[in-house]
Amino acid sequence: MPSTNLIKRDWEKDHVYLVQVPRAGLIPSPSPYCLKVETFLRVADIPYTNVNNEFRKSSARGQVPFIELNGRQHADSSLIIDTLIENFHKSDLENLVPADKAVARAFYTLLEHHLVWIVLYSRGQDFQWMATEGGYGRLLTGLKGFAFKNVIMGQMAKKLRAKCQSQGISTFTKEEILEEAKKDVDALSIQLAEKQYLFGDSIKTIDTVAFAHLAELYYTPQFSPDIKHHLETRCANLVSYIQRIRKTYWPDWEETTETMNMNTVWKKV
Ligand SMILES: N[C@@H](CCC(=O)N[C@@H](CS)C(=O)NCC(=O)O)C(=O)O
C-alpha cells in the first residue's frame, strides 16, 4: 500500500529517495547506517537521490535512514537493503556458499551489535567534534546553529550515554573497551587476509556493512587514539580495504565532505 506521508510526492518509478542526515566534514555521513545504505546503493548501481532530513525528518520507527521507493517508505538500514535486493534483483551481492553465509552473518552481528558500540560510546564521551569543521560546524550558523551547538549536541551526547549504559558497554573500563575493539578488528583483519573483499574478489553486501562501520571507526574521533594506531600497525590490510572501497565507490568523498553537497556526481558515465 502506498504511504500517505511521502516526502517525495512526484517520485520516479524505481528510483530510490534516501532520507538521511546531512553531510559532515570528516565523513559523508556520521551515521554508519546511512553510510551503509548509500554505499550499498552505489555498489549495487541503483539510481538514487539523497534527501536531507535536516535533523528533523525520521521514519515511523523514529530513526534515519529511510527510503522512499515506488511510493512506499522503508526504514531500518538492513531491511532497506533487503528491499533493494529484492526490488532490483541484486541477489548476486548475497551469493556466498552456505559456510561463508554463516560467517558473514556472524560478522554482521559483530559489526552492527558490538563494534558499533565503540563508536557510539566514543561519541557519548565527546560529541563536541560534531560542532567543529569535522562535523556539522559549517552548517551551524545563526540561531539554529547556536541552539545546535549549545543545547542539541549536549542532549544527543546524553542520549548516547544513556544508550551505552543500558547496552552495558559503559560498565567496562576504557582499557577493557579498547581490548574489545582490538579483538573485533583483528577478527575482521584475519577474515580479510590478502583478499580484496571479505569473501573473495567481488564485493558483497557484508562489505558495505563492514565499510560503513570501519569508516566511522577510522575517520572519526574515537575515545582512544590507540584504536586508529592499532588499525594502522596491526590491521594494515583492513585500512587498505577501507581505502580501496572509498576510492572505488566514494571518489567524491573529498568533494562531498568539503561542499556538504548531498548529491555530488560520483559515477563517471
Ligand atoms: N537499526 C537502525 C538504526 C538506525 C539509527 O540508530 N539511526 C540513528 C542515526 S545514526 C537515529 O536515527 N537515531 C535517533 C534515535 O534513535 O532517536 C538501522 O539500521 O537503520
The ligand as a Gaussian input file, in Angstrom:
#p B3LYP/6-31G(d) Opt

LIG

0 1
 N       18.714000      -0.213000      13.273000
 C       18.636000       1.084000      12.652000
 C       19.441000       2.066000      13.471000
 C       19.334000       3.479000      12.910000
 C       19.814000       4.522000      13.912000
 O       20.189000       4.234000      15.051000
 N       19.814000       5.761000      13.439000
 C       20.202000       6.858000      14.279000
 C       21.081000       7.806000      13.498000
 S       22.686000       7.073000      13.349000
 C       18.952000       7.599000      14.690000
 O       18.095000       7.862000      13.885000
 N       18.868000       7.925000      15.963000
 C       17.770000       8.662000      16.502000
 C       17.096000       7.896000      17.586000
 O       17.318000       6.680000      17.721000
 O       16.304000       8.551000      18.295000
 C       19.131000       0.991000      11.213000
 O       19.898000       0.069000      10.913000
 O       18.713000       1.808000      10.390000

